[in-house]
């Protein structure tokens, strides 16, 4: 996975790779100017809005020890992935505006956080979809499969996949001085430069979009079929959550993956011309930022839309209030510990419509 800041500089020179005269890269200075004024502000906005939500999710899960079942383990790892991703954005924002000033070690560390957060977030969204599928479609089997132990094991496997997917880029990531400017970039070997670049683009398309989308569609279509047969009053709300999950993922990630696929065609010289390169460079900046907004929405979609988590959130805010205000708020909230305990018990029994986030 190559972020836009890397793509801008690699497209302008591609450093040590020899294209030959026929396919020599053009000057995409206009795209760089667009990125310098566009990306820092949007990266900063994603950081400002994404950090509090995901940090709050992580805090509540750890404070109230809500990581005792499979779903909550996945939510904790999703929040951690999003936080890893989000904390890298201010560094990229400064880099695209000026240059890399933190040295080679931090170049690798920040790039690792970016990549692990990127792949980890998508992989854990996929795991949450599978978890919901098991809980609702295979309720009896899920009582044995959806355990704390299997939640930990599957989470470790997902982190290993994220590390393996990120490894080539992290290995070849370093700081070089290019045309008087320090650049934190992935410098693939010259002899296999094009192969590595194509592999990176296709990997992001397949592992980061198409496979998760197919799994999500399958899981939520089967879930929808079960919910439509259920006469519970909560059915319509649960269906809205399901559609929100799929539609938001599709809307925010599809444009970026289409542009990355077109970038692959450009690398293969299927798409040629300087104007095409400039338009793709600008399109990648815009669609990438749109995709990044998804990590700000994850806490809302997967957590705050759930009745159980909202109850813990109210409890947290209630405990943070001064004693006088706490008494007044307590009267309005009718926050009974007996009701709270009963609600938590009812949501841990395996009922597929009240379980955890649905």
Secondary structure, DSSP 8 states (H G I E B T S, - for coil): ---HHHHHHHHHH-TT----STT-----HHHHHHHHHHHHHHHHHHHHHHHHHHHHHHHHHHHTT--SSHHHHHHHHHHHHHHHHHHHHHHHHHHHHS---SHHHHHHHHHHHHHHHHHHHHHHHHHHHHHHHHHHHTHHHHHHHS-HHHHHHHHHHHHHHHHHHHHHHHHTEEEEEETTEEEEEE---GGGHHHHHHHHHHHHHIIIIIHHHHHHHHHHHHHHHHHHH---TTHHHHHHHHHHHHHHHHHHHHHHHHHHHHHHHHHTTSS--HHHHHHHHHHHHHHHHHHHTHHHHHHIIIIITSHHHHHHHHHHHHHHS-HHHHHHHHHHHT--HHHHHHHHHHTTS--TTTSTT-
